Structure formats: C-alpha cells, structure tokens
Amino acid sequence: MKYLRRPPLIASLPPLQRRGFMKLLGVALAVPGIPFAVRHAARAIALGEAKAEDMAKPPINFIEIDLRDQWDFGHVFVAPGLATAANLKRGDSGRMCAMYYGADQLKQIAERRVYLTPLSLPLEPHLDTIAMIETCELGIGEIHGHEASNPQRSPGRSPMPGPGRGDMSANEPVPYVPGNQQHYSSTPTPAALHNHFIKQQGLAVKNGIAFKGISREHTAYHYGAGLEGSELDRKQTVAALLAGFPDKIEDYNVVPSPQQAEALIKVLSAADDRFLQRHKYEAQASAQHLAQLGELSPLLYQGEPKLISLPLTPEEVAYWQAGCPDQEGNPPGEKCNIWEQCAYAYKLIQGAQCATVALEFDYLDWHDTRPQSIVDTLALQTVQPLTRLIESLKAAGLYDNTLIAIYTLDGGRAPAAGSAGGEGKSGLMLAGGMIQGGYYGDVGVAGDDGDGHVYSYSAPDPATGAPMAPVTDNSGRLAGGHVWRTVMKALGVPDSLAASFPDTAGYAPLDWMLRA
C-alpha cells in the first residue's frame, strides 16, 4: 500500500489549476450510482484522507414549503384508522368525514402504513423517502388557529415577549394582520437556521430566499433569532425573484490541461480493492467503480459554456404544470402557483444558486363545508409538485442531499367536514434521501356524533414511532420540539447548535424518521 503514503495528487498540480481540479472532482463524483466507498476513496487519494473525512457528508440543500389556510393532507396519505373504518359516514358538512375515497379505491403499502388515493399514486415510487405526521402540536392563533409561525417551525413561540425572545414578524414585508398573530420566540425557524449554518460552512452560494407566493396578506414568519447570516431575502413577486438571480454563463469545462485530466483518471482508477478493504468496504465496489469510469469520461469536456437561467421554458412549464390546479384566493400581489414555485426552487438548487429556499402558498380559506373538490385540489397541489421535485432532484443526483419539509402552518382541522381550525390535524411531510418513509401516528373514528363521527388522534411515540393511545381532544400531540430537532438533524446541523436554544434543548430528534 505504498501509494497511500504518497502526497495527495492535488499537490502535483500547479496552484492555479487546483481549484479547477477540485470542481471537476466534485462534479464527477456527484454522478448518480457511484458507491459511497468509491467516492471516499477517490477523495482520499486526490486530497488526502483527512480532507476526505471532512467531505464524507456533503452539505444538505433545504426546500421548505409553508402551506396556509388550514391545509389538509387527507387525500394524500389517508390515515390508516380512516382508511379501514367500517361504515364511515362521508360528506361535505357537519361531522361527516371529508375523505371521499372508499377502501376499494385506496392502495395500501402495508410496510409503511400508507394508503394512497388515486390522486396520490404518483408518489408511490418514492414512498421509501416520504414521511407524514398529521398529529403534530396544534397552532395557537386566535382566529381558529391561523398563525404565521407554527410550533413545528419555532418551538416555544408565544404571544408574550420576554428576555431573549424577538418579534418573529420584525423582518416581514407584511407583519401583523388578522391571521398573522404577533409571536415572539428564541428559536429560529428552519430555513433561517439552515441559511446561517450553510454560511458557516463557507459555501459560495447566494443568500437563501423566502418566496412569498401566497395570494393573501397571510404570510409565514422566517425568524433568524439574531444569528449571523440567518435572515432570508424576501421575494414577493416573480419579477423580484428573477431580478435576484439574473442569467449567467457557466463554463463546466474545468479541464484546461492534460495534466488535470490525467490526475482525475488516476484518482478514479486508484480506488482498488486494497484501499477499499482497509476501510472495510465491499470488494465489489471497486469493480462497480471501474465499470463506471467510461460513463464519467464525458464530464471532462461538455462543449460550449451553458446558460444558467431561472425563467421557465415552455417545456419546463408543461412538465411542472401538468395536472396541478391553479392558485385561487384574493390578491394583492402577483400570484404564483405552487408548481411554479417548486420549479423555481429546483432550478435554484440544481444551478447551485443558493442552498436554502422557502416557499409560501395558500389555496382557499374554506370553512363550514368541505366538498370533495376542495380536498382533491389540496391533494393535487401537494402531490404533483412534490413528485416532480423528487423526480428532478433524483435525475440531477441531488435528492440524497436535499431535504423537503412541508408544513401546514395554521391550526388543524378535524376530518369532520364542518370543522374549523384549532382541532384535529396538524400536518408535516418530510422527503429526502435521509428520510425513513411512512405514515406515523393515526387518525380514526371513536364513535358516532350527529350526522358523522367523534374522531380520535394518535401521535407517534417520540421514542419508537409507534402510535400512542388515541385521544378525542387536543391532548397528547407530538411536541414541536421533537419535529424541529428532527429537521435539524436531517439537515446536518450539529446537536451543539440545535440544542443551544432554550425551547429545543429538552427534545430529542425522532431517529426512527431518519435513515442511518
């Protein structure tokens, strides 16, 4: 193993060529299908083992989607208790259940406790990395649960100020209005903390953004808690978003000399069985690696420089828009459909423009009755953009190091069609290569009530993930601190930082929701 004692190959290159070589190495090793063992070995031979250890886990990109006006995931993943309930009274008013697909129309994926409706079937290929909880801690907004903060995003937030607790709306373009209750907190919201953390890593990306594509004056608070570099750039219109990320030419041909090309081939071919065995990897990784070298050769030269452009092409519009209902609601401001927002988020991440993107969206603040058309629309506006985000990120080799978090900010709604906020469900969806997919907790039927039912709720046990004993009131919810710590762990934020806030220190991540 004498080659292991040689200086890193990058040391053999002229100083002015090293940056280009580093960039090429990163592009080459990001190609989907290369075993982790080979990635690690190649980095160790090229850069030295200490540097390879530092690079073992790439930074995680973050797409946060904040849904307002009592969003319901009821036709996305159907709660097992409702999917299997006998004689479920379905309907659009009173205490009838606003879940309109019968057992014969649902597809069960038993190992993940997931029941898909016909509308959510596009998610099936990705279920191993999509998790849902509907029994999170409820909102405290005075108007039937409406709030712009949310306990899953900022545990401990409260209407009461105090030492170390800042005004969460201070940097928002539309702060307090009815439905945006004024809250104070010491805990940063997820995208703000991620923005801070990414900058601490010294990554050369632009500041993270919060795109406020919501149609009403309602908003989502993004709160940095005073952390350096945490505040997001707020964009209220598509024009403002595009102006912040103008077109640019990116030259991916970073091999201007034969020496760099030769160094790359040495790196990629040197990860032989001896090195892999030293690190206790399977010997077959070497054979897989050698077979993939031919696929990597086109990366050495990719032709003319490429245009990086955020505006959507007609082909991109057709792909992202298909099957996704348009936004409704009451402006002011320029509307932006959820599929458009997700398309922009993907292009920002894929083009390495920024690593933190927060989106805001609403459909209709619908009360009293909930017809199938409303619940179906919410399902399609969830499923279609999420499916295309996942498909696109996977195709780009970015899904394993991107977390998508979808929050329903406002207070919950019971399955009862005529319910308002402040009761019932409060939803969260997480998707990404680090997520252990499944439906966690449960919602079911506890008895009859008028024209419908009394509904029961079972939060997942923080220690095991198994559904806890059902309740019929608002008690026993999964505390927002657990959810917040889980998102931070998925994002690679160190425990020392995640536990440094007064309202998060006492909670543990939900490790059963994360892949090892």
NUDONU-872270 format. One line per 5 residues: number of its first residue (from 1); their letters; for each residue x, y, z of C-alpha. Coordinates in steps of 0.1 Angstrom, whole numbers. Each point is the difference from the previous one (the first is absolute). Layout:
% residues N
NUM = a = X:Y:Z | ...
This chain:
% residues 516
1 = mkylr = 0:0:0 | 29:23:-7 | -22:23:-21 | -19:9:31 | 30:18:15
6 = rppli = 5:22:-30 | -10:36:1 | -36:7:-12 | -2:2:-38 | -12:36:1
11 = aslpp = 34:9:14 | 15:-10:-34 | -20:27:-19 | 10:36:-5 | -17:22:26
16 = lqrrg = -21:18:-26 | -15:-33:-13 | -9:-14:34 | -34:19:3 | -11:-13:-34
21 = fmkll = 11:-35:9 | -20:2:33 | -31:11:-19 | 3:-28:-26 | 5:-26:28
26 = gvala = -32:12:17 | -20:-2:-33 | 14:-34:-9 | -7:-16:34 | -35:14:1
31 = vpgip = -11:-22:-29 | -29:-23:12 | 10:-36:7 | 35:4:12 | 4:-20:32
36 = favrh = 8:20:32 | 31:-21:5 | 14:11:-34 | -9:37:7 | 19:-2:33
41 = aarai = 30:-18:-15 | 3:24:-29 | -1:30:22 | 26:-15:24 | 25:-7:-29
46 = algea = -6:34:-16 | -1:22:31 | 13:-20:29 | -19:-22:25 | -6:28:25
51 = kaedm = -17:22:-26 | -20:-30:-13 | -14:-6:35 | -11:37:1 | -18:-4:-33
56 = akppi = -17:-33:9 | -34:16:4 | -8:27:-26 | -20:31:12 | -37:-5:-1
61 = nfiei = -22:22:-22 | -33:11:15 | -34:7:-16 | -26:11:26 | -36:2:-12
66 = dlrdq = -24:19:23 | -37:-6:-7 | -26:22:16 | -38:2:4 | -4:-34:18
71 = wdfgh = 14:-22:-26 | -12:-37:1 | 22:-30:-11 | -31:-22:3 | 1:-11:-37
76 = vfvap = 38:-4:-1 | 7:-27:25 | -33:-11:16 | 4:-7:37 | -2:-38:6
81 = glata = -28:4:25 | -22:18:-25 | 10:-22:-29 | -11:-32:19 | -30:15:19
86 = anlkr = -32:-20:-5 | -32:20:-10 | 19:33:-3 | -25:28:-5 | 14:21:-29
91 = gdsgr = -13:34:-9 | 8:37:-3 | -18:14:30 | -3:-4:38 | 18:-29:17
96 = mcamy = 1:-21:-32 | 35:-10:-11 | 15:21:-28 | 18:-30:-14 | -17:-11:-32
101 = ygadq = 18:-31:-12 | -12:-34:12 | 22:-29:10 | -3:-16:-35 | 15:32:-15
106 = lkqia = 30:1:23 | 34:-16:-6 | 16:-14:32 | 37:-1:5 | -1:-20:32
111 = errvy = 37:1:10 | -2:38:1 | -36:4:14 | -8:20:-31 | -33:1:-18
116 = ltpls = 0:19:-33 | -30:15:-18 | -2:0:-38 | 13:36:2 | 31:-9:20
121 = lplep = 12:-30:-20 | 28:20:-17 | 18:0:33 | 1:-38:2 | 35:-5:-15
126 = hldti = 15:24:26 | -18:-13:32 | 31:-13:16 | 12:36:5 | -33:19:7
131 = amiet = -13:2:36 | -33:15:13 | -13:9:34 | -34:16:5 | -1:2:38
136 = celgi = 26:26:6 | -4:27:26 | -29:23:-9 | 1:37:-8 | -10:27:25
141 = geihg = -12:27:-23 | -30:19:15 | -20:-2:-33 | -7:-38:-1 | 36:-9:1
146 = heasn = 14:23:-27 | 36:9:6 | 31:9:-20 | 25:-16:24 | -10:-36:10
151 = pqrsp = 14:-22:28 | 18:-24:-23 | 19:29:-15 | 8:19:31 | -6:-20:33
156 = grspm = -9:22:29 | -13:29:-21 | -26:20:20 | -20:32:-1 | 20:11:30
161 = pgpgr = 34:18:-4 | 28:-5:24 | 37:-2:5 | 17:-15:-31 | -33:-2:-19
166 = gdmsa = -2:21:-31 | -30:11:-22 | -3:-27:-26 | -17:25:-25 | 27:27:3
171 = nepvp = 15:-6:-34 | -31:-10:-19 | -14:23:-27 | -36:-6:13 | 3:-5:37
176 = yvpgn = -30:-1:23 | -35:-2:-16 | -29:-21:10 | 12:-36:-4 | 36:10:5
181 = qqhys = 1:1:37 | 29:18:16 | 23:-26:15 | 33:1:18 | 27:-27:2
186 = stptp = 35:-9:8 | 1:-29:-26 | 9:7:-36 | -23:-14:-27 | 15:-29:-21
191 = aalhn = 9:19:-32 | 16:29:20 | 21:-24:21 | 10:-20:-31 | 10:33:-18
196 = hfikq = 22:8:30 | 15:-35:1 | 8:-1:-37 | 19:33:3 | 20:-13:29
201 = qglav = 12:-27:-24 | 14:26:-23 | -19:-12:-30 | 1:24:-30 | -38:4:-5
206 = kngia = -23:29:1 | -21:8:31 | -30:-22:5 | -34:13:-11 | -36:0:12
211 = fkgis = -24:2:-30 | -33:14:12 | -22:-15:-27 | -30:1:22 | -31:18:-14
216 = rehta = -13:17:31 | 16:22:27 | 6:-31:20 | 37:-10:1 | 25:-22:17
221 = yhyga = 25:14:25 | 36:-8:-6 | 19:9:31 | 37:-1:5 | 1:6:38
226 = glegs = 29:24:-5 | 24:-26:-15 | 26:14:-23 | -9:-5:-37 | -34:-17:8
231 = eldrk = -24:25:-15 | -14:-11:-34 | -5:23:-29 | -38:5:-3 | -14:0:-36
236 = qtvaa = -36:10:-4 | -3:-3:-38 | 13:-21:-28 | 16:31:-15 | 19:6:32
241 = llagf = 11:-37:1 | 13:1:-35 | 18:33:5 | 18:-15:30 | 14:-29:-22
246 = pdkie = 8:14:-34 | 11:-22:-29 | 37:-9:0 | 23:-21:-20 | 16:-30:18
251 = dynvv = 30:-17:-15 | 1:-37:11 | 31:-7:-20 | 24:1:30 | 28:-21:-16
256 = pspqq = 21:25:-19 | 31:-22:0 | 9:-37:-6 | 16:-1:35 | -34:5:17
261 = aeali = -17:-26:-22 | 28:-25:8 | -3:8:37 | -37:-6:0 | 4:-34:-17
266 = kvlsa = 26:-10:26 | -23:9:28 | -29:-19:-14 | 19:-31:-9 | 21:-1:32
271 = addrf = -28:-11:23 | 10:-36:-2 | -9:-30:23 | 28:6:24 | -11:36:8
276 = lqrhk = -37:-11:3 | 8:-29:22 | 20:22:23 | -31:20:6 | -22:-32:3
281 = yeaqa = -19:6:-32 | -12:-28:-22 | 25:-10:-26 | -27:1:-28 | 0:38:4
286 = saqhl = 33:1:-19 | -14:-20:-29 | -31:22:-1 | 22:31:0 | 22:-12:-29
291 = aqlge = -31:-7:-20 | -12:35:5 | 32:17:-11 | -12:0:-36 | -32:18:10
296 = lspll = 20:27:16 | 22:8:-29 | -25:25:-17 | 3:22:31 | 36:9:-10
301 = yqgep = -14:22:-28 | -36:10:-3 | 2:23:-30 | -10:36:-1 | -6:19:33
306 = klisl = -36:-3:12 | -26:26:8 | -13:-1:36 | -35:16:-3 | -28:1:26
311 = pltpe = -30:8:-22 | -20:-30:-9 | 2:-13:-36 | -32:-11:-17 | 12:-36:4
316 = evayw = 5:5:38 | -34:17:3 | -16:-30:-17 | 18:-25:23 | -6:18:34
321 = qagcp = -36:12:-7 | -16:-32:-13 | -28:-11:22 | 5:26:27 | -29:24:7
326 = dqegn = 7:37:-1 | 0:23:31 | -31:18:11 | -6:26:27 | 1:37:4
331 = ppgek = 30:20:-12 | 18:25:6 | 33:-9:-16 | 10:-21:-29 | -14:-35:3
336 = cniwe = 24:-29:-4 | -13:-36:-3 | 15:-27:22 | 14:-18:-30 | 17:31:-11
341 = qcaya = 15:6:34 | 14:-35:1 | 14:2:-35 | 19:32:11 | 12:-17:32
346 = ykliq = 13:-30:-20 | 18:23:-25 | 16:20:28 | 13:-32:17 | 10:-17:-32
351 = gaqca = 19:30:-12 | 18:4:33 | -14:35:3 | -10:-4:36 | -4:-29:25
356 = tvale = -30:13:20 | -34:6:-17 | -32:7:19 | -34:1:-18 | -34:13:12
361 = fdyld = -33:-10:-15 | -37:0:7 | -31:-12:-18 | -33:10:16 | -9:8:36
366 = whdtr = -30:-23:-1 | -23:-5:30 | -33:-16:10 | -1:-26:-28 | 28:-19:-18
371 = pqsiv = -11:-14:-33 | 20:-26:-18 | 12:26:-26 | 18:19:27 | 17:-30:16
376 = dtlal = 9:-14:-34 | 16:33:-10 | 21:2:31 | 12:-36:-7 | 10:8:-36
381 = qtvqp = 17:32:11 | 20:-21:24 | 7:-31:-20 | 8:13:-35 | 27:26:10
386 = ltrli = 15:-24:26 | 2:-28:-25 | 17:22:-26 | 24:14:26 | 11:-35:10
391 = eslka = 2:-12:-36 | 21:30:-10 | 23:-1:30 | 6:-37:-5 | 8:5:-37
396 = aglyd = 25:27:9 | 16:-22:27 | -11:24:27 | -28:-18:19 | 22:-17:25
401 = ntlia = 13:33:13 | -32:21:-3 | -27:1:27 | -35:11:-9 | -21:10:30
406 = iytld = -37:8:-5 | -18:17:30 | -37:8:5 | 4:32:19 | -35:7:12
411 = ggrap = -19:-19:27 | -13:-34:-9 | -34:-11:-13 | -16:-31:11 | -11:-25:-27
416 = aagsa = -35:14:6 | -10:19:-31 | -14:29:21 | 29:5:23 | 21:31:4
421 = ggegk = 36:4:12 | 12:-6:35 | -10:-37:0 | 9:-32:-17 | 30:-3:-23
426 = sglml = 32:20:-4 | 21:-13:-28 | 36:-5:-9 | 16:-17:-30 | 38:-7:-4
431 = aggmi = 16:-13:-31 | 37:-7:-9 | 26:-27:-2 | 5:2:38 | -37:-6:9
436 = qggyy = -15:-33:10 | -33:0:-18 | -34:-8:15 | -31:12:17 | 6:6:37
441 = gdvgv = -28:3:26 | -36:-4:-9 | -35:16:-4 | -30:-21:5 | -37:-3:11
446 = agddg = -9:-2:36 | -38:0:-3 | -30:17:-15 | -8:37:3 | -31:14:-17
451 = dghvy = 3:-5:-37 | 35:-12:3 | 26:-11:25 | 22:8:30 | 35:-2:-12
456 = sysap = 31:-14:18 | 36:11:-3 | 32:-20:7 | 33:18:-1 | 31:-22:-7
461 = dpatg = 20:-9:31 | 32:22:0 | 21:-29:10 | -13:-27:-23 | -22:16:-27
466 = apmap = -29:-24:8 | -35:16:4 | -7:9:36 | -34:-5:17 | -28:19:-19
471 = vtdns = -16:31:15 | -30:20:-12 | 11:34:11 | 31:21:-7 | 22:-16:26
476 = grlag = 29:-24:-7 | 13:17:-31 | 36:-4:-13 | 19:29:15 | 14:24:-26
481 = ghvwr = 34:-2:17 | 4:-36:-12 | -9:9:-36 | 23:30:0 | 30:-21:13
486 = tvmka = -8:-27:-26 | 2:25:-29 | 32:15:14 | 16:-35:2 | -11:-8:-35
491 = lgvpd = 16:33:-12 | 33:-10:17 | -2:28:25 | 22:-10:30 | -17:-9:33
496 = slaas = 21:26:17 | -18:27:-21 | -34:-16:-1 | -2:-5:38 | 13:35:8
501 = fpdta = -34:17:0 | -21:0:32 | -30:-16:-16 | 18:-28:-19 | 25:-12:25
506 = gyapl = -24:-24:17 | -11:-18:-31 | 16:-29:-20 | -2:-6:-37 | -24:-26:-13
511 = dwmlr = 27:-25:-11 | -25:-25:-13 | -9:26:-26 | 36:2:-13 | 21:-24:-19
516 = a = 33:-10:16
